[in-house]
Amino acid sequence: MSRRLIIEFIKQRTKEMAEGYSCLSDIYINNCTKLEFLCSCGHKFKMIWNSFQRGCRCSKCSKKYRPTIAEVKQKTEELADGYVCVSNIYANANSYLIFKCPKNHEFKMWWNSFRRGQRCPTCAGNKKLTIEYVKQRTVEIAKGYSCLSDVYVNSCTKLEFKCNKNHIFKMIWSSFKYGQRCPICYRENNKEKNHPLWKGGVSEKYNNIPLFDTYAHQIDFCEDVQRDPDNYDRLQVRCATSDCRKWFNLTSRQVWERLRSINKKGKDINKFYCSQHCKDNCSVFRQKKYPKGFKDYSQVRISQKEWAKLVKERDNFECQRCGNKKKLVAHHIEGLNENPIESADIDIGITLCKKCHKKAHKEIGCRPTDLTKESICNAVRRNSLIQ
């Protein structure tokens, strides 16, 4: 059981724990009763003994105390010459106080804001505007403009205005004050020939039509271009199909895709075709290695399916690596280019599943790069040089 403290012990411990502090109380009742202390600056304050033991000290010295209204009024006169605090009650830091400036303007402000240096908003020009002031200034700074709004909320809320051409638009007051005007009039005044960057063009009904002056110099090194005889501004190109070669008008999207291909930003060539029929009949459309009708089919073996069936039957339809019986493939142990004569012999075939087949083609000597004619010829040439 802990021993109850006595006031003499507390007074002695107070002097030992905090230099310049002393306990003024004469009686210690319990640990919930506050004791009176005197700090080194002469401030009297009350605190329970447990709080003092944990390190809490004078709140006035640490500036963490609630000031009285008398202290606020005295501090106001010291901080700002000519300012007076009119309020009679100080509730807390979140309650507004009423102040009066040297020009007799009354305003509300938090005590912390006043202490940090904020002063009369009317004298500083930061007073909240009224809708009457906004309407009057609108007429003064913009001839023919008027403000239609009835309430001014704040600087971030848009107001409704009417221009001298009866266009109604919304805008915040600061934007209007610094020179911004009717956006509808702006768009009309900067359209087509009125725009400072206007360099000629076509009317609105010719949307998505490329102009000769804009695109001809970008594609004339690889395409035949000319001006449209019926419209001097429009661009015409020749059809890429050799049997057609007809002049036709194209869209802006076709030109953009072609330019992407020229600049190596697209996957396809995107040549110009006058119709879908010409595109389908073009010998190079969607052809990577051979033109249409020029692919070499001499190496294609008709008996490939029969050979694969025989190899699988010999191996009892089972993968010779893992024993799997699903998704089987007949694999050549020797490449077709390496031994084309015996490629139909089942003795150079083996049954593998698709997973093992992929692994087999990753091994050195069986990779797709190793099985090309160029690689095989180079290997034969190296072996003959070594011998």
C-alpha positions in Angstrom: 0.0 0.0 0.0 1.5 3.4 -1.0 2.1 6.0 1.6 0.1 9.2 1.6 2.1 12.3 0.7 2.5 15.3 3.1 2.7 18.9 2.1 6.3 19.3 3.4 7.5 16.6 1.0 5.8 18.2 -1.9 7.3 21.6 -1.1 10.8 20.1 -0.9 10.4 18.1 -4.2 9.0 21.2 -6.0 12.2 23.1 -5.3 14.4 20.1 -6.3 12.5 19.4 -9.6 12.0 22.9 -10.9 14.5 25.7 -10.2 12.8 28.9 -9.0 9.4 27.2 -8.5 7.7 26.9 -5.0 4.5 25.4 -3.7 2.3 27.9 -1.9 -0.4 25.5 -0.6 -0.5 24.6 3.1 -2.5 21.4 2.9 -2.3 18.3 0.6 -5.8 16.6 0.4 -5.4 14.0 -2.4 -4.1 13.5 -5.9 -7.2 15.0 -7.6 -7.0 18.3 -5.6 -5.0 21.2 -7.3 -2.1 22.8 -5.5 -1.0 26.4 -5.9 2.4 27.0 -7.3 4.6 30.1 -7.9 7.0 30.1 -11.0 10.3 31.8 -11.4 8.7 34.7 -13.2 6.2 35.4 -10.3 3.1 33.8 -12.0 0.7 32.0 -9.7 -1.1 28.9 -11.1 -2.9 25.8 -10.0 -2.1 22.2 -10.9 -2.4 18.7 -9.5 0.8 17.2 -8.2 0.9 14.3 -10.7 1.0 16.8 -13.6 3.8 18.8 -12.0 5.8 15.6 -11.5 5.4 14.7 -15.2 7.0 18.0 -16.2 4.0 20.4 -16.7 4.9 23.9 -15.7 3.6 27.5 -15.7 1.1 28.0 -18.7 1.8 31.7 -18.9 5.5 31.2 -19.3 4.9 28.6 -22.0 2.2 30.9 -23.7 -0.4 28.1 -23.6 -2.9 29.8 -21.3 -6.3 31.5 -22.1 -5.9 35.3 -21.8 -8.6 37.4 -20.1 -10.4 40.2 -22.0 -8.4 42.8 -20.0 -5.1 41.2 -21.2 -6.4 41.2 -24.8 -7.4 44.9 -24.6 -4.0 45.9 -23.1 -2.1 43.8 -25.7 -4.1 45.3 -28.5 -3.0 48.8 -27.6 0.6 47.6 -27.3 0.7 45.8 -30.7 -1.2 48.3 -32.9 -1.1 52.1 -32.2 -4.6 53.5 -32.3 -6.5 50.1 -32.4 -9.0 49.2 -29.6 -10.7 46.0 -28.7 -14.4 46.7 -28.3 -15.5 43.2 -27.1 -16.2 42.6 -23.4 -15.8 38.8 -23.4 -13.0 36.5 -24.6 -14.5 33.0 -25.1 -11.8 31.0 -26.9 -9.4 31.1 -29.9 -12.2 30.3 -32.3 -14.4 33.2 -31.3 -14.3 36.5 -33.1 -13.5 39.7 -31.3 -14.6 43.2 -32.4 -11.8 45.7 -33.0 -11.8 49.4 -34.0 -9.1 50.9 -36.2 -7.8 54.6 -35.9 -10.2 55.5 -38.7 -13.2 54.1 -36.6 -13.7 51.1 -38.9 -15.1 48.2 -36.9 -14.3 44.7 -37.9 -14.3 41.1 -36.6 -11.2 39.1 -36.3 -9.7 36.2 -34.3 -7.2 37.2 -31.6 -4.5 35.0 -33.0 -4.9 36.6 -36.4 -4.6 40.1 -34.9 -1.6 39.0 -32.8 0.1 37.7 -36.1 -0.2 41.1 -37.7 -3.5 41.3 -39.5 -5.3 44.6 -39.3 -8.4 46.4 -40.6 -9.6 44.9 -43.9 -11.2 48.1 -45.0 -8.0 50.1 -44.6 -6.1 47.3 -46.4 -8.6 47.1 -49.3 -9.6 43.5 -48.5 -13.1 44.1 -47.3 -15.8 41.8 -48.7 -17.4 43.4 -51.8 -21.2 44.1 -52.1 -23.3 43.4 -55.2 -24.0 47.1 -55.5 -20.3 47.9 -55.8 -19.8 45.1 -58.3 -22.7 46.3 -60.5 -21.4 49.9 -60.4 -17.8 48.9 -61.3 -19.0 46.7 -64.1 -20.6 49.7 -65.9 -17.5 51.8 -65.2 -14.8 49.5 -66.5 -16.7 47.8 -69.4 -18.9 49.9 -71.7 -22.2 48.2 -72.5 -21.7 45.4 -70.0 -23.9 44.8 -66.9 -24.0 42.5 -64.0 -27.2 40.4 -63.7 -26.5 38.7 -60.4 -28.3 39.7 -57.2 -25.9 38.3 -54.6 -22.1 38.4 -54.2 -21.0 35.3 -52.2 -17.2 35.4 -52.4 -14.3 35.7 -54.8 -14.6 32.1 -56.1 -18.3 32.2 -57.0 -19.1 33.1 -60.6 -21.3 36.1 -61.4 -23.7 36.5 -64.4 -22.9 39.2 -66.9 -24.4 40.5 -70.1 -22.2 42.0 -72.9 -23.1 44.8 -75.3 -24.3 42.1 -77.9 -26.7 40.6 -75.3 -24.6 37.5 -74.7 -25.1 36.1 -71.2 -22.0 34.5 -69.6 -20.6 33.6 -66.1 -17.3 34.7 -64.7 -15.6 35.4 -61.4 -15.2 39.1 -60.5 -11.4 39.1 -60.4 -11.3 37.8 -64.0 -13.7 40.5 -65.2 -11.8 43.1 -63.2 -8.5 42.3 -64.8 -9.8 42.5 -68.4 -11.5 39.2 -69.4 -14.7 39.8 -71.3 -17.5 37.8 -73.1 -16.1 34.4 -74.3 -18.8 34.2 -77.1 -17.7 37.5 -78.6 -14.1 36.4 -78.3 -14.7 33.3 -80.3 -16.7 35.2 -83.0 -14.0 37.9 -83.3 -11.2 35.3 -83.6 -12.8 33.0 -86.2 -11.4 32.3 -89.7 -10.0 35.5 -91.3 -10.3 37.5 -88.0 -7.9 35.1 -86.2 -4.2 36.3 -86.0 -2.9 32.9 -87.2 -5.3 32.6 -90.2 -3.4 31.4 -93.3 -6.3 30.6 -95.6 -8.5 27.5 -95.7 -12.0 26.2 -96.5 -15.4 26.8 -95.1 -17.0 24.7 -92.3 -18.7 22.3 -94.8 -15.3 21.0 -95.8 -14.4 19.5 -92.4 -11.9 16.6 -92.4 -10.6 17.6 -95.9 -6.8 18.0 -96.2 -5.5 21.2 -97.8 -2.8 21.3 -100.5 -0.7 24.0 -98.8 -0.7 22.1 -95.5 0.2 18.6 -96.5 1.5 18.5 -100.1 5.1 19.3 -99.1 5.1 16.6 -96.4 4.2 13.7 -98.8 5.3 14.8 -102.3 8.6 12.9 -102.0 6.8 9.5 -101.9 3.4 10.2 -103.4 2.0 11.9 -106.5 0.1 15.1 -105.5 -1.8 17.8 -107.2 -4.4 20.5 -106.6 -8.1 19.6 -107.1 -9.2 21.1 -110.4 -12.7 21.9 -108.9 -11.3 23.3 -105.6 -7.9 24.9 -105.7 -7.3 24.5 -102.0 -7.9 20.8 -101.7 -5.3 18.0 -102.1 -5.5 15.1 -104.5 -3.3 12.0 -104.7 -2.9 9.0 -107.0 -4.3 5.6 -106.1 -1.5 3.2 -105.0 -2.8 0.3 -107.1 -0.8 -0.1 -110.2 -3.8 -1.0 -112.4 -5.8 2.1 -111.3 -3.5 5.2 -110.6 -6.6 7.4 -110.5 -6.5 10.9 -108.9 -8.9 11.2 -106.0 -9.7 13.3 -102.9 -8.9 11.8 -99.5 -9.6 12.6 -95.9 -7.4 14.2 -93.3 -7.3 11.0 -91.3 -5.8 9.1 -94.2 -3.1 11.7 -94.5 -2.3 11.6 -90.8 -2.0 7.8 -90.8 0.3 8.0 -93.9 2.5 10.6 -92.2 2.7 8.4 -89.0 4.0 5.5 -91.2 6.5 7.7 -93.0 7.8 8.9 -89.6 8.0 5.3 -88.4 5.4 5.9 -85.7 2.8 3.4 -87.1 2.9 -0.3 -87.8 1.3 -0.3 -91.3 2.3 1.4 -94.5 -1.1 3.1 -95.0 -0.9 3.8 -98.7 -3.6 5.7 -100.5 -6.4 3.7 -102.2 -9.4 5.3 -104.0 -11.7 2.4 -103.1 -12.0 -0.9 -101.2 -11.8 -2.8 -104.5 -8.4 -1.3 -105.3 -7.2 -2.0 -101.8 -8.2 -5.7 -102.1 -6.6 -6.1 -105.5 -3.3 -4.4 -104.6 -0.4 -6.8 -104.7 1.3 -5.4 -101.6 -1.7 -4.7 -99.4 -1.1 -6.5 -96.0 1.8 -8.5 -97.5 5.0 -8.7 -95.4 7.4 -11.1 -97.2 5.9 -11.8 -100.7 3.5 -9.9 -103.0 0.2 -11.5 -103.7 0.7 -14.5 -106.0 4.5 -14.7 -105.6 4.9 -16.9 -102.5 7.1 -20.0 -103.1 5.1 -23.1 -102.3 7.7 -25.6 -103.5 8.9 -26.3 -99.9 5.4 -27.1 -98.6 5.0 -30.9 -98.2 1.6 -32.3 -98.9 2.3 -35.4 -96.9 3.0 -33.5 -93.6 -0.3 -34.6 -92.0 0.3 -38.3 -92.8 3.8 -38.1 -91.5 2.7 -36.6 -88.2 0.0 -39.2 -87.8 2.5 -42.1 -88.4 4.9 -40.6 -85.8 2.2 -40.3 -83.2 1.0 -43.8 -83.8 4.5 -45.1 -83.4 4.9 -43.3 -80.0 1.4 -44.5 -78.9 0.1 -40.9 -78.9 2.2 -40.0 -75.9 4.8 -37.2 -75.3 8.2 -38.8 -75.2 9.5 -36.3 -72.6 6.7 -35.9 -70.0 4.2 -38.7 -70.9 1.3 -36.2 -71.6 -1.3 -37.5 -74.0 -3.0 -34.2 -74.8 -2.2 -31.5 -77.4 0.5 -33.6 -79.2 2.8 -32.4 -81.9 5.1 -34.3 -84.3 8.5 -32.7 -84.0 11.5 -33.1 -86.5 14.7 -34.0 -84.7 16.6 -32.6 -87.8 15.4 -29.4 -89.4 13.7 -29.4 -92.9 16.4 -27.2 -94.4 19.2 -29.3 -92.9 17.9 -32.7 -94.2 15.1 -32.1 -96.8 15.5 -35.5 -98.5 14.8 -37.5 -95.3 12.2 -35.1 -93.9 9.4 -37.6 -94.6 11.1 -40.4 -92.7 9.4 -41.1 -89.4 12.7 -42.1 -87.8 13.7 -38.4 -87.6 10.4 -37.5 -85.9 9.4 -37.6 -82.2 6.0 -37.0 -80.5 6.0 -34.1 -78.0 3.3 -32.1 -76.2 3.0 -28.4 -77.0 4.8 -27.4 -73.7 7.7 -29.7 -74.4 7.7 -28.6 -78.1 8.2 -25.0 -77.0 11.1 -26.0 -74.7 12.7 -28.0 -77.6 12.8 -25.0 -79.9 14.5 -22.9 -77.2 17.5 -25.2 -77.1 20.6 -24.3 -79.0 20.6 -25.9 -82.5 16.8 -26.1 -82.5 16.0 -22.5 -82.2 14.1 -20.9 -85.2 17.3 -18.8 -85.9 19.4 -21.9 -86.0 17.1 -23.7 -88.5 17.2 -21.0 -91.2 19.0 -21.7 -94.5 21.5 -18.9 -93.8 22.5 -20.3 -90.4 22.8 -23.9 -91.7 25.0 -22.7 -94.7 27.2 -20.7 -92.3 27.6 -23.7 -90.0 28.6 -26.0 -93.0 31.1 -23.4 -94.2 32.7 -23.2 -90.7 32.9 -27.0 -90.5 34.6 -27.2 -93.9 37.1 -24.6 -93.0 38.0 -26.4 -89.7 38.5 -29.7 -91.6 
